[in-house]
Amino acid sequence: MTKLVKARASFVHNSPRKLRLVLDAVRGLAPTDAMARLKLLPQRAAEPILDVMQQAVGNAKNNFSMS
């Protein structure tokens, strides 16, 4: 059984379409692979998505004792 960990960001100053393009590039990847790819993407929208991914991983470790 896998747990679903959610995180969200408010006040992101990017268009939803540009964010969705970056999200489509990392959707379905493992969190570590997704974060590695986000660090290398040149799009400006990758930065807030990377921040949210790091928050979600931190929440999973702290709140759900996941590693």
C-alpha positions in Angstrom: 0.0 0.0 0.0 1.3 3.4 -0.9 0.5 6.6 0.9 -0.3 9.8 -1.0 1.4 12.9 0.3 0.1 16.2 -0.8 1.6 19.7 -0.7 0.6 22.9 -2.4 1.8 26.4 -3.0 0.0 29.7 -2.9 0.8 32.9 -4.8 2.9 31.3 -7.5 3.6 33.9 -10.2 3.5 31.6 -13.2 0.8 30.8 -15.6 -0.9 27.4 -15.0 -0.1 26.3 -18.5 3.6 26.8 -18.1 3.5 25.0 -14.7 1.6 22.2 -16.3 4.2 21.7 -19.0 6.9 21.3 -16.4 4.7 19.0 -14.3 4.1 16.8 -17.3 7.9 16.3 -17.7 8.2 14.9 -14.1 4.8 13.2 -13.6 5.2 9.6 -12.8 8.8 9.7 -11.7 10.1 8.8 -8.3 10.5 11.9 -6.0 14.3 11.8 -6.1 14.4 11.4 -9.9 11.8 14.2 -10.3 13.8 16.6 -8.1 17.0 15.8 -10.0 15.3 16.6 -13.3 13.6 19.8 -12.0 17.0 21.1 -11.0 18.2 20.7 -14.5 15.2 22.1 -16.4 15.7 25.7 -17.7 12.1 26.7 -17.3 11.4 29.3 -14.7 8.4 27.3 -13.6 10.6 24.5 -12.4 11.7 26.4 -9.3 8.3 26.7 -7.4 7.6 23.1 -8.3 10.9 21.9 -6.9 10.1 23.9 -3.7 6.7 22.1 -3.4 8.3 18.7 -4.0 10.9 19.3 -1.3 8.1 20.3 1.1 6.1 17.2 0.3 9.1 15.0 0.9 9.8 16.7 4.2 6.2 16.4 5.2 6.2 12.7 4.4 9.4 12.1 6.5 8.2 14.1 9.4 4.4 13.4 9.6 4.2 9.9 8.2 7.6 8.5 9.1 8.3 7.7 5.5 11.9 7.6 4.2 
